[in-house]
Amino acid sequence: MKIRLTEEIWKEGNMYVSYCPELDISSCGEDVQQAKKNPLEAITINIEETKKRCFYDSNISSEKQSCCTT
């Protein structure tokens, strides 16, 4: 699956901030290269955790429904 995201990078003090507005995720690095690399890790973790939570939430909902119908 491919997802196109925006990456905004700016210098703040002695660090570079990278921000993805679509996911409201930001990260930083000591240089532009690091600032570009770090959000990728944060976005990957966010997507993995969201998948886990959705799976968990859907299982909880199923259990509640089956509990209520018996």
Secondary structure, DSSP 4 states (H G I P E B T S, - for coil): -------EEEEETTEEEEEETTTTEEEEESSHHHHHHHHHHHHHHHHHHHHHHHHHHHHHHHHHHHHHH-
